[in-house]
Amino acid sequence: MSSDTILGVEDLVLLITVVVEAADEQQARAACDALISRADARVVDARDCSDEEPGCWAVIITEPSSEKATHNVSAALARAVRTFVRGLGDGFPTPRVACEPPTAWTVLDDPELINGLVPGAERVLVEAWAGDDPFGAGTPRDNSPARPS
């Protein structure tokens, strides 16, 4: 358990899933380069989803959020999602955010808007998670060595 958790403050992590048209994993990851380079982000997974749509890939990116969850986790989760989306550029509207702790999310599904950020993108799912990252990659606690209980 991190010292932040002991003090009642939880780290939040963002998971961004980009559904992109690509011939292969390398092309799908390359399409997300601008999004990845805009912050302290990294790809944690890329999956072929062409069984749903031919040439479709889902690239999952994680980055730590500057938001911290204290007594009102729902508000912090929603703020983390909105802050991320606003940071994408002036053309991105403030999204409606769904929240069910330990996560909050929104879907950006305007291809014309998101294509400027990720060429070939069809939609983007932006999630904020409190506590441990489901992929085990994004929070300081996820990256800290295991301690015996």
N, C-alpha and C positions, 0 to 999 in steps of 0.2 A: 504494500500500500504506500503510495507516495505521501510526502508531507502535506501536499495540498489537500488530499482526500481526508487526512486526519483532521485538518483545520476546517473541514466542511466545504471546501472549494473543489469542484471537479473540473478536470480538463475536458474540453470539447474538441472533437475532431470532425472534420468535414470529409465526406465521401462523395465524390462527383462521378456519376456514371454517364458516359457519353456514348450514345448510340450513333455510330458513324458508318457511312457507306465506304467500304474498302475491299480490296482484292485479297488482302492477307493481314496477319497480325502486325507485321512491320509497318505496313502502310497505315493501318488504324492508329498505331502508336504515334507515328510521325504526324498524322493529322492533328493530334492533340498537343504537339510541342509548344505552341504559343500559350495555350492554357496552362500547361505545366510550368513553363518558365515565368509566368506572372507572379508566382508566389513560391513558398517553400513546399512545393507539391511533388509527388512522385507516383508513377503507375504501380499499382499493386496487383492488377490482374487485367487480362484481355481475353475475351471469349468470343468465339465464333457463334453468332446467333442467326446464321443463314438458314436454319431450318424454319425460322419465322419469315425472314425476308432474304432472298439471295443477296450475297455481298454485304451482309450486315455484321458489324462487330460491336461489342460493348467493351469500352475501355474504362476501367475503374481507377480513379485517381484519389489519393488521400493527401490532406494537408491539415496541419494543426490550426485550430481557430484561436484567435486572440481573445475571444469571449471566454469567460469562466462562469460556471454554474455555482451559485451559492444557494440561498434558500428558495429561490424561484427558478427551478430547472427549466420549466416550460418556456418562460420568457427568454432565458439565455439561449436555449436551442433555437427558437424562432428568430432571435436577433442574429445569431450566427449565420443562419441561412440567408436572411435578408441582406446582411452586410456583405456576404460573399457575392450575391447576385448584383447588388449595387456597384460593387467593385469591378464588375465585368465591363462596364462602360455606361455612357450616358443614355444610350438607346434602350437599356434594359429596365423595364418597369419594376416597381416594387412588387414582388410576387405575393400571392396568397400562400400562406404556409400552413400545412397540416402538422399537428403535434400530438404525439402519443409517447411520452417519456418512456424509455430513454432516447427517443429520436424525434426529429422534426424534419420535414421535407417539402420540396416543391418540384414541379416539373416545368422546364422551359421547353415549349414545343413549337416555337416559331422558327422554322428552318431559315428564313431569310435573315433573321436577327442572329441566330447562333452560328450560321455559316461564316459570318465575318470573323468569328473567334476560332471555330474549328471547321475547316473546309469539309463538306460532305456530311456534317452532323445533321441528324434528324430530330433528336431531342436530347435533353440533358436532365438527369435527376440529380438534385442537390440535397444531400442529407447531412444533418448534424447529429452526432451521437455524444451522449454524456458518458463519461467513464471510459471503459475499454472500447477500442476500435474493433468492430467485428472482424476485420482482417488482421488485427494484432500488429498494426504498422504505424499508427499515427500519434499516439499520446506518449508523453514521457513515461507513464506507468507501463504502457505496452512494451516500451523499449528498455525498461530497467531490468537488471538481473533479478531472477526469482529469489525470494527470501523465504526461509522456512517459517512456518507459522507457529 
